[in-house]
């Protein structure tokens, strides 16, 4: 029931986004001073831009992992290497558990089709993930949102320690 309600609310929100935005903006303007409203508007616009750049960076990183895995799996002659790489790319956007989930699906598909090559598939996925997490992601996200790789890694560590999965996911855009 909640899913259906959320689905319809989302559709109505998308259809009437401009009108709803004006109404919410007018309501907020009536509750706070113009100066505060302008500060909040600038802050929210900056947060929106930073979050957008963060997700674009995550998508670039996921594409890197998918290409790396696809090449590795193709060289190993793994059946369904394009499917496995696509699943890994989609799940890689989710911090920490996404790569594990995508890798588990990839290993399961390999177990069903080429069980004697599972160790090689797992090694390929681990190498791709380590390269992405320790080299590619800090560099790409740093360029996207203007932070040095060191600060990206520090923000993810602190965010994860303080707020768990949500902290990991939102640490970089919040820190930026």
C-alpha positions in Angstrom: 0.0 0.0 0.0 2.8 2.4 0.9 4.6 1.7 -2.3 1.6 2.4 -4.4 0.9 5.6 -2.5 4.5 6.7 -2.9 4.4 5.9 -6.6 1.3 8.0 -7.2 2.7 10.9 -5.1 5.9 10.8 -7.1 3.9 10.9 -10.4 1.8 13.9 -9.2 5.0 15.6 -7.9 6.7 15.2 -11.3 3.6 16.4 -13.2 3.1 19.5 -11.0 6.7 20.2 -10.0 6.8 23.8 -10.9 3.5 24.7 -9.2 4.3 22.7 -6.1 7.8 24.4 -6.0 6.2 27.8 -6.2 3.7 26.9 -3.4 6.4 25.5 -1.1 8.7 28.5 -1.8 5.8 30.9 -1.0 5.0 29.1 2.2 8.6 29.2 3.3 9.0 32.8 2.4 6.0 33.6 4.6 7.7 31.8 7.6 11.2 33.2 7.4 12.9 36.5 6.6 13.9 37.3 3.0 17.6 37.3 3.9 17.4 33.8 5.5 15.4 32.6 2.5 18.1 33.8 0.1 20.9 32.2 2.1 19.0 28.9 2.2 18.3 29.1 -1.5 22.0 29.5 -2.3 23.0 26.7 0.1 20.5 24.3 -1.3 21.5 25.2 -4.9 25.2 24.5 -3.9 24.2 21.2 -2.3 22.2 20.2 -5.3 25.1 20.9 -7.7 27.6 19.1 -5.4 25.4 16.0 -5.1 24.8 16.0 -8.9 28.6 16.2 -9.5 29.1 13.4 -7.0 26.6 11.1 -8.7 28.2 11.8 -12.1 31.6 10.9 -10.6 30.1 7.7 -9.2 28.7 6.8 -12.6 32.1 7.3 -14.2 33.7 5.1 -11.6 31.1 2.4 -12.1 31.7 2.5 -15.9 35.4 2.0 -15.3 34.7 -1.0 -13.1 32.3 -2.5 -15.6 34.8 -2.0 -18.5 37.7 -3.5 -16.4 35.6 -6.5 -15.4 34.3 -7.0 -18.9 37.8 -7.1 -20.4 39.0 -9.4 -17.6 36.0 -11.7 -17.9 36.2 -11.7 -21.7 39.9 -12.7 -21.6 39.0 -15.5 -19.2 36.2 -16.5 -21.7 33.5 -16.3 -19.0 30.0 -16.8 -20.4 27.7 -13.8 -19.9 30.6 -11.5 -19.2 28.6 -8.5 -20.6 25.6 -9.3 -18.2 27.9 -9.7 -15.2 29.7 -6.5 -16.0 26.4 -4.6 -16.4 25.1 -5.9 -13.1 28.4 -4.8 -11.4 28.2 -1.4 -12.9 24.6 -0.8 -11.6 25.3 -2.1 -8.1 28.7 -0.4 -7.8 26.9 3.0 -7.3 25.8 1.8 -3.9 28.7 2.3 -1.5 30.2 -0.7 0.3 27.3 -3.2 -0.2 26.7 -2.6 -3.9 30.0 -4.0 -5.1 29.6 -7.0 -2.8 26.1 -7.6 -4.1 27.1 -7.2 -7.7 30.2 -9.4 -7.2 28.1 -12.1 -5.5 25.7 -12.2 -8.4 28.6 -12.4 -10.8 30.2 -15.3 -8.9 26.8 -17.1 -8.8 26.4 -16.7 -12.6 29.9 -18.0 -13.1 29.3 -20.9 -10.8 26.4 -21.9 -12.9 28.2 -21.7 -16.2 32.0 -22.1 -15.6 32.6 -23.3 -12.0 36.2 -24.0 -12.6 36.9 -20.3 -13.3 35.2 -18.8 -10.2 38.4 -18.0 -8.4 39.7 -16.1 -11.5 36.4 -14.2 -11.8 36.6 -13.3 -8.1 40.2 -12.1 -8.4 39.3 -9.9 -11.4 36.4 -8.4 -9.5 38.6 -7.7 -6.4 41.3 -6.1 -8.5 38.8 -3.9 -10.3 37.2 -2.9 -7.1 40.5 -2.1 -5.3 41.7 0.0 -8.2 38.4 1.9 -8.3 38.1 2.5 -4.6 41.7 3.5 -3.9 42.9 5.2 -7.2 40.1 6.0 -9.6 37.2 7.1 -7.3 39.2 9.6 -5.2 40.7 11.1 -8.4 37.4 11.3 -10.4 35.3 12.5 -7.5 38.0 15.0 -6.6 37.8 16.5 -10.1 34.0 16.4 -10.1 33.5 18.2 -6.8 36.8 20.0 -6.2 38.2 18.0 -3.3 41.6 16.4 -3.1 41.6 12.5 -3.0 43.0 12.6 0.5 40.0 14.6 1.8 37.6 12.3 -0.1 39.0 9.3 1.7 39.0 11.0 5.1 35.4 12.2 4.6 34.2 8.6 3.7 36.0 7.1 6.7 34.6 9.7 9.1 31.1 9.6 7.6 31.0 5.8 7.8 32.2 5.8 11.4 29.7 8.4 12.5 26.6 7.6 10.4 27.1 4.1 8.9 25.9 3.5 5.3 24.2 6.9 5.0 27.3 8.6 6.2 29.4 6.8 3.6 27.0 7.7 0.9 26.6 11.4 1.8 30.1 12.1 3.3 31.7 13.4 0.1 29.0 15.8 -1.1 28.5 17.0 2.5 32.2 17.5 3.1 32.5 19.4 -0.3 
